[in-house]
Amino acid sequence: MEGEKALLWGGRFTGATDPLMVQFNASIGVDKRLFLEDIQGSQAYAKAIARVGLLTDDELQSIIDGLDKVLEEWNSGTFEIQKTDEDIHTANERRLKELIGAIAGKLHTGRSRNDQVSTDMRMWLYKASGRLQDFLKKLMAVFIERATVEVDILMPGYTHLQRAQVVRWSHWLLSHASSLSRDLQRLQQLQKRVNVLPLGSGAIAGNPFGIDRELLAKDLGFDGVSLNSMDSTGDRDIIAEFTFWGTLTMMHLSKWAEDLIIYSTKEFSFIHLSDAYSTGSSLMPQKKNPDSLELIRGKAGSVFGKCAGFLVTLKGLPSTYNKDLQEDKQGMFDTYDILSAVLQIATGVLTTLQVNACQTHGALSEDMLATDVAYYLVRKGVPFREAHGLAGKVVQLAESEKCSMSELPLGKLQSLSLSFDSDLANVWDYNHSVEQYTSAGGTSKESVMKQIENIKAGCGLV
Ligand code: ARG
């Protein structure tokens, strides 16, 4: 019974809570990570209620100083969590009361843990998404640096994992940087939606003491206040969005990792992963495994699970706050932890890998220029469909003559079409092939350099 009396909401209870239920109900193990935001939010809220006369100057000072002491304890690792500390909010308030006495009981006037928890999470997520943006920008800077320096390296481009057309290695790098640049923009947009203050919504109905929420928002660095108290106490859109952002970003990184895993095989040998991001086999001494990339690919599934799981938690909830929402923090923290590790590892992998230009150039073959033969004919005025058919015949002819297309005598080619001429020789040059793609987004050098500028500008990397 003593235990229940000690609970901050225990007043109307006469019976004891099942000890297992106490554990089941508690979120302190997870949400203690919000200690700083909880204290900062409380200090600003104390000022807001003092402004409407609910606290004297002395009471306000005592609450602010007391909360500073609580913060010091968290920072120095001396804060002692008690069995009755259900969550970070009750833990901080309990400790404040021990430090400054009954005045601590005034802090929660007009506030509910419903608007408090959502405020703490938004403050935390705002900063966390800023850190993730920094990690993402660092990774993108490596993509851009390599794409600039290694622009002359050519490689086979694949569709259906079959050799398709010749592309620049930089073009491949920028294909991944492009999706990451959208991820960065999405996170920047999401961060704006995070920065809206729910505090002052109370449990459901709003704040009855006329506090100035705009001023409170300004104190805490929010851009504005939430529109409707019933919505804002149950609104977890930003958590759903954040876990989805993480899912999409991981999916992009997973595809990048998969490409690199393939390119790092002996069969391809396009790239060489640095020892720093590889591991060996306990059985086969010759093995060097791309574990960093496999873990990135694997963790994409875990983050997807956070997103799907939380969306299911939200689906079908009645309006406003329900305890189901307490499940939000684990998904948010896990998504952050995984993404922050993955982005840093990806940066290390990309910085240290070596591209084997001899191998990527050696992997090019004339069959990849069949499209160029068709384009050659198009430039001579042959309609594309016809040119495509004729180029196919050239491939077939080379196969039946057991030689490469470039070895076919002009006379034989002219028996297929009189549009073939001696200048066809230019087509067998891989550099000539990539340099045709000058339109925006293509693989010519000029176009690739423009893509670099566009990505830099779009992401504020200039
Ligand atoms: N620990 C709770 C959570 O994270 C705080 C809000 C509790 N609200 C309530 N009405 N019991 O969701």
Residues whose N, C-alpha, C, O or C-beta is under 5 A from the ligand:
A	BS01	LIG	S27 D87 R113 N114 V117 L325 Q326
